Amino acid sequence: MTDLSVPTTGAATTMGAHSPGLALRSLVIGLTAFLTVVDLFATQAILPALTRHYGVTPAAMGFAVNASTFGMATASLVVGFFSPHINRRFGILVSLALLAIPTSLLASAPNLTVFMALRVAQGLCMASAFALTLAYLGEQCSAMDAGGAFAAYITGNVASNLVGRLISAAVADGLGLAWNFYLFAALNLTGAVLVYFSIRRVQPMHAMMPAVSPFAAAIAHWRNPRLRAAFGIGFCILFAFIGTFTFVNFVLVRTPLSLGMMDVGLVYFVFLPSVVTTLLAGRVASWLGTRPTIWGALAIAGLGLPLMLMPHLSEVLIGMVLVGVGTFFAQAAATGFVGQAAADNRGIASGTYLACYFSGGLVGTAVLGRLFDAFGWHACVFGVGVALAAAAMLTFALRR
C-alpha cells in the first residue's frame, strides 16, 4: 500500500504526445510503479517461514520485515525537501540500481539485526525512486493527460501488493528463501533498465522550486489544521493496514485454517478488488466530498474486522477484502486531499505526508506485534479498529 498524491499542475510537456500510444505508455508507467515497490510487502507472504528461519517471535519478525517503512518515511521526507534540486531520471535510476544490493544481501543475512538494517536500506531506495517518479509525472504530464498517467501508476502499486506476495510465496516454497531475494533483486534491476529506456533526460521544473526554505514550508504545513489532520489520517491508515496484513499471516498458517506457504500466497488475491476500486476514489471524492468518502471507506474496512476473527477461511477472506478495499480507498482520497489543501510547496507537503504514512506502518507493527504476542489475534484486531476509529475522528477536520 503506497501513497500516490503529487501535484499535477504546472506541467511543461505532455508525455503522451511523444509516446507510441496511450496503452503502451500506461503499461510502462504501471510496470515502473510495480517494479519500484514490489519488495515492500512481498516479504509478508513468507513471514511464518522467516520466523522459523531466524527463531524469533512473530512480533520481532514482523517489525524487522516492516522496518522498510522507516527507510521509506525518512527518504520521503528528505526527497520531498530536496526534490527541486534532484535530476529525476538520474535519481530514479540510481535508486532502483542501488535497491538491488540490499535485496540480494537479504538472502544471506546472518541474523535479525542485519536483516532489519537491510530492510531499512530497501525502504530508503524504494521511497526515493517512488517520490521522484511521482514528481516526474506531475511535471511532465499536462493536466488533461495526468489522470491516465496517475491511474496507471496507482494500478501498478496496488498490483504489486498482490503479485509481489504471490511471487514471494511461490519462489520461497519451491526454491527456498534465498532465491526469493535474488529474484526480487533481478526485478529491481529490471526496473532500472525500464527507466533508462522510458524516461527522458529532463531537469526539475524551476516553477516547482520553493520560495521559502524547506523547513519553513514544512512548519507552515504542520500549522494548517486540515493538513495536520490529513497527516494523522495517513499515519492511522497504514497503522491499520500493516497490522492486519502482517499478523494475519500467522493466523492463516495456524489451526483451524492451517494453510501452506503457497496457499498463503494465493490468499492475497484478496487485493484484486482493490485494483479496481482504488481507481474510482478520485471520482467518488469529487462527487461526495472527501470526508464522506473517507468515512465510507473506513466503515467498509471496519466491517471486515469481525469477519477476520471467524474460524472459517471464507469469512476471513471476505474480511481481508473489505479491509484492503477500505484502506486503499481511504488512502487515495486522503492523499488527493493533501494535494488540494497545500496551496504551495506541494512537494514538501507530499513528502511530509508520506513520512507520516510510513511512520504509521512502523509504529503499527511495533504496537500491534506486542498485542499479538501477548494477547493474540483478537487484541491485534481490536488495535486495528482503534486506528480506523482515530482516522475517522481526524476526518472531521478535512473541511473545504
C-alpha positions in Angstrom: 0.0 0.0 0.0 1.5 3.3 -1.1 0.6 6.9 -1.3 0.1 8.4 -4.8 -0.5 12.1 -4.1 1.6 14.6 -6.1 0.8 18.0 -7.7 -0.2 17.8 -11.3 -0.2 21.5 -12.1 2.4 23.4 -13.9 3.2 20.7 -16.4 5.5 21.6 -19.2 5.1 18.8 -21.6 2.6 16.1 -22.4 4.2 12.8 -22.2 1.5 11.1 -24.2 2.2 13.3 -27.2 5.5 11.6 -27.8 4.7 8.0 -26.9 3.7 5.3 -29.4 0.3 5.1 -27.8 -1.6 5.7 -24.6 -1.9 2.0 -23.9 1.9 1.4 -24.2 2.6 4.5 -22.1 0.2 3.3 -19.4 1.8 -0.1 -19.4 5.3 1.4 -19.0 4.1 3.6 -16.1 2.4 0.8 -14.4 5.4 -1.5 -14.7 7.7 1.2 -13.3 5.4 1.5 -10.3 5.2 -2.2 -9.8 9.0 -2.8 -10.0 9.7 0.2 -7.7 7.7 -1.1 -4.7 7.2 -4.8 -5.3 9.7 -5.5 -2.5 7.8 -3.5 0.1 5.1 -6.0 1.1 6.1 -9.2 -0.8 8.1 -10.4 2.2 4.9 -10.5 4.3 3.8 -13.6 2.4 6.7 -15.6 3.8 6.7 -14.2 7.4 6.0 -17.6 9.0 8.9 -19.2 7.2 11.2 -16.3 8.1 10.1 -16.5 11.7 11.1 -20.2 11.8 14.4 -19.5 10.0 15.5 -16.9 12.5 13.9 -18.5 15.5 12.2 -15.3 16.7 8.7 -14.3 17.7 6.1 -13.1 15.2 6.3 -9.6 16.6 10.1 -9.4 16.2 10.0 -10.8 12.7 7.1 -8.5 11.7 8.9 -5.5 13.0 12.1 -6.5 11.1 10.2 -7.0 7.8 8.3 -3.8 8.1 11.4 -1.8 9.1 11.5 -0.8 5.4 8.7 1.7 6.3 11.2 3.6 8.5 13.5 3.9 5.5 10.6 5.0 3.3 9.5 7.6 5.9 13.0 9.1 6.1 13.6 9.1 2.3 10.1 10.5 1.6 10.8 13.5 3.9 14.3 14.1 2.5 13.3 13.8 -1.2 10.3 16.0 -0.5 12.6 18.7 0.8 15.3 18.5 -1.8 13.3 17.2 -4.8 13.6 20.5 -6.8 17.3 20.1 -6.9 17.4 16.4 -8.0 17.5 15.3 -11.6 14.5 13.0 -11.9 15.9 10.4 -14.4 19.3 10.0 -12.7 17.8 9.8 -9.2 15.3 7.1 -10.2 17.9 5.1 -12.0 20.4 5.2 -9.1 17.7 4.4 -6.5 16.5 1.3 -8.4 20.0 0.1 -9.1 21.1 0.5 -5.5 17.9 -1.2 -4.3 19.1 -4.5 -5.8 22.1 -4.5 -3.4 20.3 -4.8 -0.1 17.6 -7.0 -1.7 20.2 -9.6 -2.8 22.1 -9.4 0.6 18.9 -10.3 2.4 19.4 -13.8 1.0 22.4 -14.3 3.3 21.5 -12.0 6.3 23.1 -13.8 9.3 20.8 -12.5 12.0 17.7 -10.4 12.5 19.6 -7.2 13.2 21.3 -7.4 9.8 18.0 -8.4 8.1 16.3 -5.3 9.6 19.1 -2.9 8.6 18.9 -4.2 5.0 15.1 -3.7 5.0 15.7 -0.1 6.1 18.1 0.3 3.2 15.5 -1.1 0.8 13.0 1.4 2.1 15.4 4.3 1.5 15.9 3.3 -2.1 12.2 2.5 -2.8 10.9 5.7 -1.5 13.5 7.8 -3.4 12.5 6.2 -6.7 8.9 6.4 -5.8 8.8 10.1 -4.9 11.0 11.1 -7.9 8.8 9.2 -10.3 5.7 10.9 -9.0 7.5 14.3 -9.3 8.4 13.4 -12.9 4.9 12.5 -13.8 3.5 15.6 -12.2 5.9 17.9 -14.1 5.9 16.2 -17.5 2.2 15.4 -17.9 -0.4 18.0 -19.0 -3.4 18.5 -16.7 -5.5 16.5 -19.2 -3.0 13.7 -19.6 -2.2 13.4 -15.9 -5.3 11.5 -15.0 -4.4 8.5 -17.1 -0.8 8.6 -16.0 -1.6 8.5 -12.3 -4.3 5.9 -12.8 -1.7 3.7 -14.4 0.7 4.4 -11.5 -2.0 3.6 -8.9 -2.8 0.3 -10.6 0.9 -0.7 -10.7 1.3 0.0 -7.0 -1.8 -1.8 -5.9 -0.9 -4.8 -8.2 2.5 -5.0 -6.5 0.7 -5.8 -3.2 -0.9 -8.9 -4.9 1.7 -10.1 -7.4 4.7 -9.5 -5.2 3.2 -11.7 -2.5 2.3 -14.4 -5.0 5.9 -14.4 -6.4 7.4 -14.4 -3.0 5.3 -17.3 -1.7 5.8 -19.4 -4.9 9.6 -18.9 -5.1 10.3 -19.4 -1.4 8.1 -22.5 -1.4 9.7 -24.0 -4.5 13.3 -22.8 -4.4 13.9 -21.6 -0.8 14.2 -18.2 0.9 17.5 -17.2 -0.6 16.3 -17.5 -4.2 13.3 -15.4 -3.3 15.5 -12.4 -2.6 17.7 -13.0 -5.6 14.7 -12.9 -7.9 13.5 -9.6 -6.4 16.9 -8.1 -6.8 16.7 -9.0 -10.5 13.3 -7.3 -10.7 14.8 -4.1 -9.2 17.5 -4.1 -11.9 14.8 -4.7 -14.5 13.1 -1.6 -13.2 16.3 0.4 -13.6 16.6 -0.8 -17.2 13.0 0.1 -17.9 13.5 3.6 -16.5 16.7 4.0 -18.6 14.8 3.5 -21.8 11.5 5.1 -21.0 12.2 8.3 -19.0 13.6 11.3 -20.9 16.5 13.4 -19.7 14.8 16.4 -18.1 15.7 18.8 -15.4 13.4 19.6 -12.4 11.0 22.4 -13.3 12.1 25.7 -11.9 8.5 26.6 -11.3 8.4 23.9 -8.6 11.3 25.5 -6.6 10.0 26.5 -3.2 10.0 30.2 -2.4 10.9 29.6 1.2 13.2 27.2 3.0 12.0 23.5 3.2 11.9 23.7 7.0 9.8 26.8 7.0 7.5 25.3 4.4 7.1 22.1 6.5 6.3 24.1 9.6 3.7 26.1 7.7 2.1 22.8 6.6 2.0 21.5 10.1 0.3 24.7 11.3 -2.5 24.1 8.8 -5.1 22.1 10.8 -6.5 20.4 7.7 -3.1 19.2 6.5 -2.2 18.2 10.1 -5.4 16.0 10.2 -4.5 14.5 6.8 -1.1 13.6 8.0 -2.6 11.9 11.0 -5.1 10.0 8.8 -2.3 8.6 6.7 -0.5 7.5 9.9 -3.6 5.7 11.1 -4.4 4.1 7.7 -1.0 2.3 7.3 -1.0 1.5 11.0 -4.2 -0.4 10.5 -3.2 -1.9 7.1 0.1 -3.3 8.2 -1.3 -4.5 11.5 -3.9 -6.5 9.5 -1.8 -7.9 6.7 1.3 -8.6 8.7 -0.1 -10.7 11.5 -3.0 -12.4 9.7 -0.3 -14.5 8.0 0.4 -16.2 11.3 -3.4 -16.8 11.8 -3.6 -18.4 8.3 -0.9 -21.0 9.0 -2.2 -22.0 12.4 -5.2 -24.1 13.3 -8.0 -24.1 12.4 -7.1 -22.7 9.0 -3.7 -24.4 8.6 -2.7 -23.1 5.2 0.6 -23.9 3.5 3.1 -21.3 2.2 1.8 -21.3 -1.4 -1.8 -21.2 -0.2 -1.0 -18.1 1.9 0.4 -16.5 -1.2 -2.8 -17.3 -3.1 -4.9 -15.8 -0.3 -3.6 -12.4 -1.5 -5.9 -12.4 -4.4 -8.0 -10.5 -1.9 -6.2 -7.4 -3.2 -7.7 -7.9 -6.7 -10.9 -5.9 -6.0 -8.7 -3.1 -4.6 -7.0 -2.7 -8.0 -10.4 -1.7 -9.5 -11.9 0.2 -6.6 -8.9 2.4 -5.9 -9.1 3.9 -9.4 -12.6 5.2 -8.5 -11.5 7.0 -5.4 -10.9 10.4 -7.1 -14.2 10.4 -8.8 -16.1 9.4 -5.7 -14.4 12.1 -3.6 -15.2 14.7 -6.3 -18.9 13.6 -6.2 -19.5 13.0 -2.5 -16.7 15.1 -1.0 -13.5 14.0 0.8 -15.0 13.5 4.3 -17.9 11.2 3.3 -15.6 9.3 1.0 -13.1 8.6 3.8 -15.8 7.8 6.3 -17.4 5.4 4.0 -14.1 3.7 3.2 -13.2 3.4 6.8 -16.6 1.9 7.6 -16.0 -0.7 4.9 -12.7 -1.6 6.4 -14.3 -1.8 9.9 -16.9 -4.2 8.7 -14.1 -6.6 7.7 -12.5 -6.8 11.2 -15.0 -9.1 12.9 -15.0 -11.4 9.9 -11.3 -12.0 10.3 -11.9 -13.4 13.8 -14.1 -16.2 12.4 -12.8 -19.8 12.2 -13.7 -20.3 8.5 -11.4 -19.3 5.7 -14.2 -17.9 3.5 -15.2 -15.4 6.2 -11.6 -14.4 6.9 -11.0 -13.8 3.1 -14.1 -11.6 2.9 -12.8 -9.7 5.9 -9.4 -9.2 4.2 -11.1 -8.0 1.0 -13.1 -5.4 2.9 -10.1 -4.1 4.9 -8.0 -3.9 1.7 -10.7 -2.1 -0.3 -11.5 0.3 2.6 -7.9 1.2 3.5 -6.8 1.7 -0.1 -9.8 3.8 -0.9 -9.4 6.0 2.2 -5.7 6.3 1.4 -6.4 7.5 -2.2 -8.9 10.0 -1.0 -6.7 11.4 1.8 -3.7 11.8 -0.4 -5.8 13.6 -3.0 -6.9 16.0 -0.3 -3.2 16.8 0.6 -2.6 18.0 -3.0 -5.6 20.2 -2.8 -5.1 21.6 0.7 -1.5 22.5 0.2 -1.7 25.9 -1.5 2.1 25.9 -2.3 5.2 23.8 -1.7 3.2 20.7 -2.5 6.3 18.5 -2.9 7.2 19.2 0.7 3.5 18.5 1.7 3.5 15.2 -0.1 6.9 14.3 1.4 5.7 15.1 4.9 2.5 13.1 4.3 4.5 10.1 3.1 6.8 10.3 6.1 3.8 10.3 8.5 2.2 7.5 6.5 5.1 5.2 6.6 5.8 6.0 10.2 2.3 4.8 11.0 3.3 1.4 9.4 6.4 1.1 11.6 4.6 2.1 14.8 1.7 -0.2 13.9 4.0 -3.1 13.5 5.6 -2.5 16.9 2.4 -1.8 18.9 0.2 -4.5 17.2 3.0 -7.0 17.3 3.3 -6.7 21.0 -0.5 -7.1 21.3 -0.4 -10.2 19.1 2.4 -11.9 21.0 0.9 -11.1 24.4 -2.8 -11.3 23.9 -3.4 -12.9 20.5 -5.1 -12.1 17.2 -8.3 -10.7 18.8 -6.3 -8.0 20.6 -4.5 -7.2 17.4 -7.7 -6.7 15.5 -9.0 -4.5 18.3 -6.0 -2.3 17.9 -6.6 -2.1 14.2 -10.2 -1.0 14.9 -8.9 1.7 17.3 -6.7 3.1 14.5 -9.6 3.2 12.0 -11.7 5.0 14.6 -9.0 7.5 15.1 -8.7 8.1 11.4 -12.5 8.7 11.3 -12.3 11.3 14.1 -9.5 13.1 12.3 -11.6 13.2 9.1 -13.9 15.8 10.8 -11.1 18.4 10.3 -10.9 17.9 6.5 -13.3 20.8 5.7 -13.1 22.5 2.4 
